[in-house]
Amino acid sequence: MRPQALRPLQDFLRSSEYVRASRSCQRFISKAPRRSLQQPRYEPPKPPPKDAKGNDPRLARFAKVFGIFIGISIAFAYRAVKGTKGESKTSVSADGFVKYHLVGREQVSSTSSIFTLRVAGTTGLDIDADALQRAITSVQLKQPQLQIARSYTLLPPLPDQRASDIRLLIRREEGGEVSNYLHRLPLAAEIEVRGPSTEYVLPQNVERVIFLAGGTGIVPALQVVKVVAGEADVHVLWANRRREDCQDGVSDTVKPTITWTSTLLSIVSPFGGSITPTQPREIAATTTPSPIVTHLQDLKASGAGRVAVDYFVDDEDTRMTLKDATKLVRGSFSTATNTNDRKILFVSGPEGFVKHWAGPKVWHNGVEVQGPLGGILATANLDGWEVVKL
Ligand SMILES: Cc1cc2nc3c(=O)[nH]c(=O)nc-3n(C[C@H](O)[C@H](O)[C@H](O)COP(=O)(O)OP(=O)(O)OC[C@H]3O[C@@H](n4cnc5c(N)ncnc54)[C@H](O)[C@@H]3O)c2cc1C
């Protein structure tokens, strides 16, 4: 038996009113857009994929971005703090000058000193680039009040020296603008430096080198000896006005005192030439060797017996003569290996010194070039030798 409560509902379902309502409802559904009928079924969100270790990769991505952000922030903060002290900025001016500090000045004589410069910022000049390994290089130092600059040749680095430090031998010229300015500067002063510039690149196949150096012209000789020590025969003849500039320098082939033997025999060069000073004098003993002489001796020691140095001092009347140079040119070198290799005679020093020996360098289209061979070397037979003016 059906329950009494359901009877009114059953009556309604059978009634014509219900049948009409249900038909119009079906019509409405059939006119409705199909898309609404094909709605996907609701599915709960899938859990994010995991990496091999079971970690959420979105977390790893977030950690990476956050780490980079923190790193950049620290870098900016560091620069800001250091920048306020004016220490970390590498200030390269529009004309290529970089700021250095004068961190050392070692007196060599009453007129010249070795200056040590250290870069003020983080990046200095590229002075030890591979391309410069066989080059004679110099830098320019600025006198800021007059806005003029002068060239100074780089001393070869010492074994215990910071690679980025610059060392220069600077003579104080009487009445000279830049050299006097530099000698007056206190330690820690700022100096603007530009370069390096290449004066000459040594070829690979050098057999013999003769170096006629006057005063600070010894610095390029130090660079050359450092490069070719052990691979070529090098003879340096170094002339100075006063002994103090080459204190303790003892000649390898020039005898220091007049003895009966030196008047009878000329002193034979280890490379075959012979040198006799015009008026040899006693070389005063001293306990303070010039740092340049010490440097030369150290380089000589690395030259496997193929480096010789002779000193000439105006005040002692031991002047370098043409005969001294030409004897070396003609001398037969016992260690010579290949006669096709290059023989180079360098003349390096103040303008007057270079002019006296090899004639002046000349200007061509705004550039200083070698010019023809002149001076007293032009009168000598230098067959097979190149002469280079520095
Ligand atoms: C490639 C290169 C490398 C060098 N390397 C070195 C080095 O390693 N060490 C070094 O000490 N030097 C070196 N020099 C020389 C250096 O560049 C300077 O020339 C030197 O220091 C003198 O410069 P200054 O400004 O002091 O003298 P400047 O002011 O140029 O004067 C030079 C001389 O001329 C005189 N003079 C100036 N004006 C006049 C005038 N109107 N009339 C008459 N006389 C005048 C001055 O009294 C002084 O004696 C190098 C030069 C070159 C080109």
The ligand as an SDF file (V2000), in Angstrom:
LIG
                    3D

 53 58  0  0  0  0  0  0  0  0999 V2000
  109.7940   57.7210  -24.1020 C   0  0  0  0  0  0  0  0  0  0  0  0
  110.4250   58.5490  -23.0090 C   0  0  0  0  0  0  0  0  0  0  0  0
  110.8140   57.9300  -21.8410 C   0  0  0  0  0  0  0  0  0  0  0  0
  111.3960   58.6880  -20.8120 C   0  0  0  0  0  0  0  0  0  0  0  0
  111.7770   58.0590  -19.6640 N   0  0  0  0  0  0  0  0  0  0  0  0
  112.2970   58.7820  -18.6490 C   0  0  0  0  0  0  0  0  0  0  0  0
  112.6710   58.1480  -17.4250 C   0  0  0  0  0  0  0  0  0  0  0  0
  112.5420   56.9250  -17.2520 O   0  0  0  0  0  0  0  0  0  0  0  0
  113.1710   58.9310  -16.4340 N   0  0  0  0  0  0  0  0  0  0  0  0
  113.3410   60.3030  -16.5770 C   0  0  0  0  0  0  0  0  0  0  0  0
  113.7900   60.9650  -15.6310 O   0  0  0  0  0  0  0  0  0  0  0  0
  112.9910   60.9170  -17.7410 N   0  0  0  0  0  0  0  0  0  0  0  0
  112.4690   60.2020  -18.7600 C   0  0  0  0  0  0  0  0  0  0  0  0
  112.0870   60.8340  -19.9210 N   0  0  0  0  0  0  0  0  0  0  0  0
  112.1880   62.3090  -19.9950 C   0  0  0  0  0  0  0  0  0  0  0  0
  110.9140   62.9270  -19.3920 C   0  0  0  0  0  0  0  0  0  0  0  0
  109.8120   62.5960  -20.1930 O   0  0  0  0  0  0  0  0  0  0  0  0
  110.9340   64.4470  -19.3120 C   0  0  0  0  0  0  0  0  0  0  0  0
  111.3050   64.9480  -20.5540 O   0  0  0  0  0  0  0  0  0  0  0  0
  111.8560   64.9710  -18.2340 C   0  0  0  0  0  0  0  0  0  0  0  0
  111.4290   64.5210  -16.9640 O   0  0  0  0  0  0  0  0  0  0  0  0
  111.8520   66.5020  -18.2190 C   0  0  0  0  0  0  0  0  0  0  0  0
  110.5400   66.9470  -18.1160 O   0  0  0  0  0  0  0  0  0  0  0  0
  110.1990   68.2830  -17.3090 P   0  0  0  0  0  0  0  0  0  0  0  0
  108.7780   68.6200  -17.5320 O   0  0  0  0  0  0  0  0  0  0  0  0
  110.6600   68.1870  -15.9130 O   0  0  0  0  0  0  0  0  0  0  0  0
  111.1210   69.3210  -18.0150 O   0  0  0  0  0  0  0  0  0  0  0  0
  110.6920   70.4270  -19.0910 P   0  0  0  0  0  0  0  0  0  0  0  0
  109.8630   71.4580  -18.4490 O   0  0  0  0  0  0  0  0  0  0  0  0
  110.1480   69.7510  -20.2720 O   0  0  0  0  0  0  0  0  0  0  0  0
  112.1210   71.0180  -19.4220 O   0  0  0  0  0  0  0  0  0  0  0  0
  113.1560   70.1670  -19.9170 C   0  0  0  0  0  0  0  0  0  0  0  0
  114.4630   70.9390  -19.9220 C   0  0  0  0  0  0  0  0  0  0  0  0
  114.3640   72.0000  -20.8340 O   0  0  0  0  0  0  0  0  0  0  0  0
  114.6250   73.2130  -20.1660 C   0  0  0  0  0  0  0  0  0  0  0  0
  113.6840   74.2040  -20.7090 N   0  0  0  0  0  0  0  0  0  0  0  0
  112.3570   74.1970  -20.5810 C   0  0  0  0  0  0  0  0  0  0  0  0
  111.8270   75.2420  -21.2120 N   0  0  0  0  0  0  0  0  0  0  0  0
  112.8610   75.9130  -21.7520 C   0  0  0  0  0  0  0  0  0  0  0  0
  112.9800   77.0820  -22.5410 C   0  0  0  0  0  0  0  0  0  0  0  0
  111.9160   77.7900  -22.9150 N   0  0  0  0  0  0  0  0  0  0  0  0
  114.2020   77.4700  -22.9220 N   0  0  0  0  0  0  0  0  0  0  0  0
  115.2890   76.7800  -22.5750 C   0  0  0  0  0  0  0  0  0  0  0  0
  115.2490   75.6730  -21.8310 N   0  0  0  0  0  0  0  0  0  0  0  0
  114.0520   75.2540  -21.4350 C   0  0  0  0  0  0  0  0  0  0  0  0
  114.3940   72.9730  -18.7010 C   0  0  0  0  0  0  0  0  0  0  0  0
  115.1930   73.8190  -17.9020 O   0  0  0  0  0  0  0  0  0  0  0  0
  114.8050   71.5440  -18.5680 C   0  0  0  0  0  0  0  0  0  0  0  0
  116.1740   71.4130  -18.3390 O   0  0  0  0  0  0  0  0  0  0  0  0
  111.5620   60.0860  -20.9690 C   0  0  0  0  0  0  0  0  0  0  0  0
  111.1610   60.7020  -22.1630 C   0  0  0  0  0  0  0  0  0  0  0  0
  110.6090   59.9420  -23.1660 C   0  0  0  0  0  0  0  0  0  0  0  0
  110.1840   60.6280  -24.4330 C   0  0  0  0  0  0  0  0  0  0  0  0
  1  2  1  0
  2  3  1  0
  2 52  2  0
  3  4  2  0
  4  5  1  0
  4 50  1  0
  5  6  2  0
  6  7  1  0
  6 13  1  0
  7  8  2  0
  7  9  1  0
  9 10  1  0
 10 11  2  0
 10 12  1  0
 12 13  2  0
 13 14  1  0
 14 15  1  0
 14 50  1  0
 15 16  1  0
 16 17  1  0
 16 18  1  0
 18 19  1  0
 18 20  1  0
 20 21  1  0
 20 22  1  0
 22 23  1  0
 23 24  1  0
 24 25  2  0
 24 26  1  0
 24 27  1  0
 27 28  1  0
 28 29  2  0
 28 30  1  0
 28 31  1  0
 31 32  1  0
 32 33  1  0
 33 34  1  0
 33 48  1  0
 34 35  1  0
 35 36  1  0
 35 46  1  0
 36 37  1  0
 36 45  1  0
 37 38  2  0
 38 39  1  0
 39 40  1  0
 39 45  2  0
 40 41  1  0
 40 42  2  0
 42 43  1  0
 43 44  2  0
 44 45  1  0
 46 47  1  0
 46 48  1  0
 48 49  1  0
 50 51  2  0
 51 52  1  0
 52 53  1  0
M  END
$$$$
